């Protein structure tokens, strides 16, 4: 089904009113940090405000993934609307809202077909928070970046030479080349392209039924 046919099939979400003073009073800086604000805890231990949210362009094309906290700010500022909700509630003295699972930008954004900026965040996203040597999945705080060819041996900071790595593997590898200590990469590191982004969206979307109709068409 074409993604352009979704406009009449909203999930019944209660969208925040753009520009509403009542809604925007819960925004402090870039966060939701107001006294009396409560978010119901997740059953799987994940912090609801850190849950992944699928971001759609105005055309319903999937273009990004962000945290629920960022998605909520975009909705409250009137930049986006909620298309799907994730089941958690944000409670404050003046407002009760369901946290979003899918949001859609109200204005179309042109997305250039080029690789993303090289950064720690994007390396970890590309590698799905998985150590590329031992395959263990960890939180961002528990991972580091490793130069496949160490900088002390001429390695540079590029997409093809940086991978997510757990601290034990990073310590074991040290300044060695992989062949010297019989270590192997899970996969060849490549630049984070638009194709890579879509693949990751689909991987994450498999566990969220509300994402599927926007990703599998």
N, C-alpha and C positions, 0 to 999 in steps of 0.2 A: 504494500500500500504506500502510496506517495506520502511523504512527510507533509506536503502542503494540504492534506485533507484532514489534519488534526484539529483545525481551528474551531470546529463545532463540537469537539469531544473533550471539554474540560472535565476534570474529575469532581467537580462540585466544591472545589476549594474556596475558602473565603479569603479573597485577595485583600491585602492591606490597601487602604485608600492612599494614592500617591499624594505626597505633600501634606498629609494630615498631621496637625500639631499633636494630636492625641497619640499618634503612633510614633512620631519621630522623637518623642521625649524619652524613649527607652534607648536611644542611641547615644552613647558617650564615646567620643572619638571614633574609633573604628570597631568598637566592641559593644556587647550587650552587657553592661556592668552596672546595673542600677540596683540600689538597695531594695530588697523585697522581690527581686526577680528570681524565679525558680524554674528550672528545667527538669522535668521528670527523668530519672536515670534510665539508661538503656539496659535491657535484659542481658545483652551479651557483653556488658562491661565497657563498651565504647562510649565515649562522651558524646552525647547527642549533638552538641555544637560543633564537633569535629567530624560528624558523619559526612560522607561524600554527597554532593548535590550535582546533578547533571545540568549544565547550562546550555540552553538552546538559543540560537539566533532568532530574530523576529520571524524568520521563514521556517522555524521549527527544525532547522539543521543543528545537530549537536556540535558544539564548538569547544567545550571546556568542562572541567570538573573543578568545583571549589568546595570549601568547607561550608557547613550549614550556617555558621556564624556570618560568613561573608555573604552568602545567599540571602540571609534575612536582612542584612543591611541594604542590599540592592533592592529588595522588595519594599522595605519601609521608606526608602528614598524615592520610590516611584520609577526606578530604572528598569525593573523587571516585575513580572507577576508570577505567582505560584501556579504551576500546572498540575503538580502532584505533591502530596504531603507524605511525611515519613512516619506519622503516628505519635510523635513526641509533641509535647505542649510547652510553650513558653508562657509563664504566668508572671504578671506584674500587678501592681496596684490598679493600673488603669487598662490593662490589656491582657487578653488571653489569645494566643495564636498557635496554630499547628506549625511545626517546623517543616520547611519544604524538602522535597526529594528531587523535584525537577522544577526549574524556573525558566522563564522565557524573557529575553530582552524585548523591550517595547520598541526600540529603534534598531533597524538593521545595521549590523557592524560588518564591514568588509574585512575578511580574514585573509591576509596574504599567504600564498602557498609557499612558505619558506620554513626553515627550521626554527625552533624556539631558541631563546637565549640560553647560552650555556650557564647553568647554575646548579648548585647543590640540590635544590628543590626539584629541578627538572631531571637531573640524573637519577635521583631516587624514584621519581615518578616513572621514568622510562624503565627502570629495573624493578619496579613494583615492590619497593622496599625489601628486596631479596638480595642477600649476599651472593655475588656472582661466582663465588668459589665453592661455598658449602651448601647453598640453596636455602639457608635458614631465613625465615621471614621475621623481621623485627620492626619496631617503631623507628621513626626518623631519628629520634634522639639516641638510639642504640646503634646506629649505623654511621660509618664514616665513608669518605671517598678514597679510592686507591688508584694510583697511577700504575697501569699495567706495566709499562716500561717506566721504572723509577726516574724521577727528575734528576737524581744524582748520576744517572746513566744516559742522560740525553732525552728523557721522556718529556712531553709537553702536555699542557692542559687542554685537551680536545675531547670531543664526543667519543672518538675512537680509542682514547687512552685513559678515560676515567670510568670507573664502575663503582656501584654500591658495594660495600664490604663490611663485614662484622669486625669487631675489634680483635678477636682471636686470630682470624685469617690475616688481617692487616699486620699483626705482630709477627706471625709466622713467615709471611712473605718478605717483610722488611725491604731491603734494597736489592733483592734477587730478581732475576728474570724467571718467568714461570717454568721454563724448561730445566732450570738449575735445581729446583726443589720439587719437581713433579706435581705442580699445581696446575689446574685447568679451569678455564672459564666456562660457565654454563652456556653462554652464547656470545657471538662476536658483537662487541659494542658498536652501535651505529648512532648517527645523528637522530635527534628527536624530530621526526617529520610529522606532517599532518596525518599521514597514513599510520604512523606509530600511535598518535593520539587517538585516532578512531579505534584502533585495535584495543588499546587499554580501556577505552570507554565501554567497548563490548564485553571485555573480560569482567569488568566491575559490574556491568549491567546484568550479567547472567544471574547474579544473586539478588537482584531487585526487579521484581515483576513490573513495577511501575515505569522502569526505564525501557523495557523491551520494545514497546511500540514506537519509541523514538529512535532506537538504534538498529532494529532489524526490519528493514524495509527494502 
